[in-house]
């Protein structure tokens, strides 16, 4: 994998770059649609390719390990062969699922034992095992195994967890370099910065993982309930430490505002379930603001939802689909939101290249943030 930093906005830390992988090029800043189980919910692959034109999508190690399972994944040729998605893929290591399964897991130095949410069976993830699983899945970018701390989190626990994540990272890196890709294309391992909302821990973690010569670096443990001001402060602190010439990935973020503010701090890559999850529940993002399609006010609003992004459907028709319980409603709302998010980061990239990002960001946030 190769990253080229193409341009930096002179009035902020926003960057435009280019990531080259064996499955294609990713232009940054980029938003990655979340395809947890080798599918982006309610969105067909051809629409991801042709309508959204996604450069890269996300898969999840925990979920794909449990279902369909590693034997099926390997027989299919990994996640690319299984899903027939021939562009880049990133897989999360399962660390966030370890966090979310706090009541069904046991954490120890060796790794994590947990009960499957599918059938209650017991399993163990270790740093080495997670690398082996991601070798079988075959994503272009794979993540180190970490513990994602909750918010709020006591300082002593955050410190203990951070050091455990660092020890697990060392084991991940060692095992990664002792193994080879299975399907003939290159894989890159990204370490993850932890440390909750404590500046000294975030600084220590960023400095520690920067010692590893990785293709890129991720920031985890944010967007888990902390105030946005804390998220931005930790992001800025970490970006000032991570290698300047490598891509930076802010995991699980977020709203259009979160994304634009984080781009201004130097972040290159994002993912979040919000576009599809909110879309399935009737909330859509537009350049004019945020719309709840279930509201009666849209019943006779016949203008297109967004003439640039979804010109073929009106507010009234989309509202009707949700009111009638038609499956097309959640499908089209999810597709629209993904198109909007990809439009947003690509427009941000365009503005960065033109040295206009700071002006454009402040202008677009005045409209995209408001509730209509």
N, C-alpha and C positions, 0 to 999 in steps of 0.2 A: 504494500500500500504506500502511496506517495501523496503528500499534502503540499500544495503550493499556495502560499499566501500572496494573493494577487493585489490587494489594495487595502489601505486602512483609511477610515474616515478621519479627517484632520481635526474634527471638533469633538470626537468621542473615541472610545476604544473599539468601535464596531469594525469588523473585518469582512472582506470578501475573499473566499478561497476556493480551492478545487481539490477534492479527494479522488484519487484514481485507484480503483480496485479491479480485480480480474473480472468482475461482473458489470463494470461500468463506472461512469464518472458521477460524482456527487458535487454539485455546486453549493457552496455555503455562503450565508447561513442557510440551514435546511431544517425542515420539520419532517419527522419520520412518523407516518401513520402506524398505529399500534395493531399488529396482527398476532395477538397473543398465541392463538392455537393454529398458526399457519394460515390465518385468514383475518382480514380486517372486517369486523362485524358489519353485516348488511351491505357490503360493497364488493362487487365482482372484480376479479382480477383485471379484466379488460377495461373496466372503468378506472381502476387505479393507474393503469398504463396510459389510457387514451384521454380520459377526462381530467383526472388529478395530475397525471404525468409525474408520479412520485419517483424520485431518484432512488429511494431506499425505504424499506419498511422494517418493522421490528417483529421479532418472534420471542417466545419465552421458553427458557430451558425447563423450568419446573413443569409447566403445563404440557409441553410436548413430550417430556420424559414419561409423564403419567399416561398420556393419551395423545397419539396412538401408540406410543412406546418406541424404544430405541431399535428393536428388530425391524419394525415396519419402516421407520425413518431411514435406516441404513439400506434396506432393500430397495427403497424408492430412490436412493441416491442423495439422501440428505434433504434438507428443507427446500432447496431449490427444485430438485426433481419431484418432490412430493407435491408441492404447491404449483409447480410450473411457473414460478416467478423467477425470471432470468436476470433481474437487476440485483444490486447489492441488498444484503440483509444483515441486520445486527440482532444478536440474541442477548437478552438480559440473563444473568447467571442464575437467577432464582433468589438472590439476596433479599429483594423486596418482598417476595412471597414468604420468606422466613420471618420477616418483620410482621407481615399481615396474619400469619398463622401462629401468633404468640401463644395461643391457648392450646395448640396441638403440636408443639415442638419442644425439643430439649437441646439446649445449646451447650456445647463443650469445646475444649481446645481442638479436638480432632475434627469436629464438624458439627452438623446438625442432624438429629433424628426427628422425623415428623410423620404425622399420619396424613395419608392422602385424603383430599377433600372429595375424591370420586368414590372410593370404596372403603376408606378407613384403614387400608393396609399401611404397614410401617416401612419407612425408607430412610436412607442416610445419604446426605450430601456432604462430601469433604471437598476441599479445594481441588484435589487431584481428580476426584470423580466428576466434578463440574466441568473441568477442562476436557475430560474424556467424553462426556455427554455432548459438549459443544463441538468437539471434533466430529462426532457422529452427525450432529445436526448440520454442520458445515457452513455456518454463517460466515460472511466476510469479516465482520467485526464481532468479537466475542468479549464478554465482560469477566473481570476477576470476581471471585466469590467474596462477598462482604456481608457485614451485618448493618442493616439500616436501622438506626435508632429512632424511637418515636419522639414526638413533641407533645408536651414538655418532657425533658429528660434531665435528670440530675447530672451535675458535672462529673462526679466520680464514675457514674455508669458510662457516660459518653467517652470518657478517657479510656476506661477499660475496654470498651467496645472498639474504639479506634485502634488501639494497639493489637487487639485480636484481628481486626481487618488487615492491619499491616503484616502480621505474621501469616495470615492466610494468603495475602498477596505474594509474599516471598515463595510460598509453596506453589501457588498458581504459576508464577513465572518460571520456576524450576521445572515443573512438569510440562508446561507449554513448550519449553525449549528442548525437552527430552522426547517429545512426540512430534508426529508429522501430520499434515492435513491428509484426509482420506480420499478426497475427490479430485485432487489435482489442481485446486486453486488455492491461493494464499489466504491465510487467516491472520488477523491482527488482534492482539489482546490489549484491552484498555484497563488500566488500574482505576480505582475509584477513591476519591477523597471523601473522608467522613469527618466527624467532629461536632455534629449538632450545630448549635448557634453560638459556640464558644470560640472567639477569635483566636486564642492561643492554640486551641486544638486544631482548628482548621489550618492555621499557619503550619503547625507541626506536620499535619497529615499531607498537605500540599508539598511541603519540602521533602517529605519521605518518599512519596510516590514519584516525584520528579527525578529521583535518583535512578529510577528504572527507565531504561531506554525503550520506551513504548512508542507505538505509532500514533497514539492519541491518549487523552486523559479525560476522565469523567468526574463529575461532582454529584455525589449522592446524598441522601439524607435531608434534602430540602423539599419544599412543597409538600410537607407532611403535617401542616397545620400551623406552622410558625407565621408570625406577621410578615407581610411582604417586605417591610423595611429590613427585617433580619435576613431574609433570603437574599435581597440585593446586596446587603453589607457583606455577607459571607461569600457571595459570588464574586464581588469585586476584589475582596481580599485574596481569594484563591487564584483568580485570573492574573493577578499581579505577580504570582509566584510560578505558576505552571509554565513550561517551555513555550516561548512565543511562537515557535515555528511548527507547532503541532496542534491538531484540532482539539477543541474543548467541548465536551458534551454535558449539558445540564439535564440530569435525568428527571423525567416526570413532570416537566414544566411546559406549558400550563395555559393560562389565558392569553389572549392577544397582547394585553398590556405587559404581562410577565415576559413574554417572548421578546417584545421590542425593547423593553428596559434592559433585559439580559443581553441582547445583541449589543446594546450600547456599552455594556461592561466587558465585552470581548468574548461572548459565547458564540459557538459556531453550529452546534447541533442540539436539537430538541426532540422530545417525544411526549405525548400525553394522550390519554383516552378521552379527553374532554370533547373534541369535535364529534366523535362517533357516539359517545355515551349521551351527551346533551342532545345530539341530533335525534337519537332514538326516542327521546322524551319530549320532542317538539320544540327545542330551543335551537335557534340558528344564529350564526354570526354574520353580520353584513358590514359593509363600509359605512352604513348609516347608523348602525348600532345593533344591539342584541334584541332578538324578537322571540316572544313566546307564541308559537303558532296556535296554541290552544285558546288564546284570548279571543273573545267574540269580536273585538275591534277589527280583526282581519277578515271577517266574514265576507265583506264585499269590497275588499281591496284587490282590484284586478290587475294592478301593475306588476311587472316581473319582480321577483325577489331581489335580484341584482342583475342589471343589464350586462355587466361584465362577466359575472361568474355563473349565474343560473338564469339565463334569459327566458327559458322555455316554460317556466311554471310561475303562476301568480301566488301572492300571499293567500288569496281566497281559496285557490285550488289546493294548496298545501295544507291549509287549515282543514279543509273538507276531508282530505285523506286521513288526518289524525282523528277527526271527529267520527268518521265512519269505521275506524279501526282497520283501514287498509294497510297492508304490508308495505306498499309503495311509499307511504309517508315517511316512516323511519329510514327507509333505504335512500330516498332522495334527500332528506334532511342531512343524513350522515355524509352523503356524497357532496352536497353543497358545502358543508362545514370543512371537509377536507380540502376542497377546491379553494375555499376562502383562506385557510391556513397556509396552503402552498402559495397562493397569490401573495399573501402578506410577507412571507420570508423572501420571495423572489423580488417583490417590489422593494423590500429593504435592501437586498443585494444591489439592485439597480441604483438606488439612491446612494448607497455607499460608494459605488464606482463613480458616481457623478459628484461626490463631495457634498451631497444635499441631505444626508440621512438625518442629521440633527433637526433640521427644519421640518422635514417630512414627518418624522416620528412625533414631534409635538403637535403637528396638525392632525394627523390621522387618529391619535389617541383621543382627541376631543370628540370624535364621532363614534369610533368603535367601542368605546367604553359605556356609552349611554344605553339605558333601557328604553326601548320604543313601545 
